[in-house]
Amino acid sequence: MSSPSNRGVVFKGPGKVAIENIAFPELALGNRKCHHGVILKVITTNICGSDQHMVRGRTTAPEGLVLGHEITGVIVETGRDVEFLKVGDVCSVPFNIACGRCRNCKSGLTGICLNVNPARPGAAYGYVDMGGWVGGQAEYVMVPYADFNLLKFPDADQAMEKIRDLTLLSDIFPTGFHGCVTAGVGPGSTVYIAGAGPVGLAAAASAHLLGAACVIVGDMIDDRLAQARSFGCETIDLKKDMPMEDQLEAILNDREVDCFVDCVGFEAHGCGCNHNHEAPATVLNSAMQVTRAGGSIGIPGLYVTEDPGAVDDAAKVGALSMRFGLGWAKSHSFHTGQCPVMKYHRNLMQAILFEKIDIAKAVNVQMINLDQAPQGYADFDGGAAKKFVIDPHGSVAA
């Protein structure tokens, strides 16, 4: 019997993605069987801001890479050694691929698993330098170490009713939440979120969930700032030629915040009259400037070791001009790296299922089909205040 067909979103070079026929996944790792894996029929798969870095040509991603690491699906086949999952289970897939066996996984550091990427710690589906795993912006995908990696939803029908929210558990919601946790957000905190893209909006919603007193979101795109205001955030427009401290003071009566979350990363731009020019360290320098002494800075925004499109030779290898002495003098704590999704996803699932947060509304989820993915990438790159979620099989009710 021949395998079903499969289609996916394929990177075709800077600025280009295409929908192509791709191989149907097998329960295999190279030449050996993957008995601990499952094959998922993808229900939803999201376009991530970090996918955009590759599509813009700002990484060394090879042409032909099948994109996508934010995956939710239903199991259609299980390997021999899968014990606790079965065909028909609806599951969220953490974007981190983790073995569950190495010292880092056993410590909960699943974002830097030591066994799933021969080049460096940590792996992800469909991402540059992250182990060569096939991405999940597709109709079907293989997930290894399934018993360890997958989060099974308690009830499949309930999951489909809440799928617009639950699809965000694979990356964006835990990543925004992780940024806030590492920045020390708690009851009564004042919080600044740099960037009102989907992760920034998820971080802002997470800050509310954690009890922050005031959440301020900064961006340069009016629609994104309006989206942040729609669920109770204060905003500052970074296009204004006005010091950030002055804008914060107008809101807080204070020129510093308790907690700072960088949801921008390495493609940052300057503020005010310099907002059209890249300045890759500007958010990090702003963080040290406006975070109170002893405060924490969470950095879920992506920084890379190779950026072929960087503004200078130093930035091309991830060397940024930071005023680190200021952060040292103020005793700041810096928290970097990928979110260990499994640390958070079960509790965040419960917050969704028991309606403690409306995360899909906060990030403005827009459902599209697989053939609309290239336009979704273009709209996202143009600054749309939306989180594009691909529904490959038309599974989600309109």
Secondary structure, DSSP 4 states (H G I P E B T S, - for coil): -PPPP-EEEEEEETTEEEEEE-PPP-SEETTEE-TT-EEEEEEEEEPPHHHHHHHTT-S-PPTTPBP--EEEEEEEEE-TT--S--TT-EEEE-SB---S-SHHHHTT-GGG-SSS-SSSS--BBT-TTTT-BPPSSBSEEEESSHHHH-EE-S-HHHHHHTHHHHGGGGTHHHHHHHHHHHTT--TT-EEEEE--SHHHHHHHHHHHHTT-SEEEEEES-HHHHHHHHTTT-EEEETTSSS-HHHHHHHHHSSS-EEEEEE-S-TT-B-SGGGTTSB-TTHHHHHHHHHEEEEEEEE--S---S--TT-SSHHHHTT-----HHHHHHTT-EEE-S---GGGTHHHHHHHHHTTS--HHHHHTEEEEEGGGHHHHHHHHHTT-S-EEEEETTS-S--
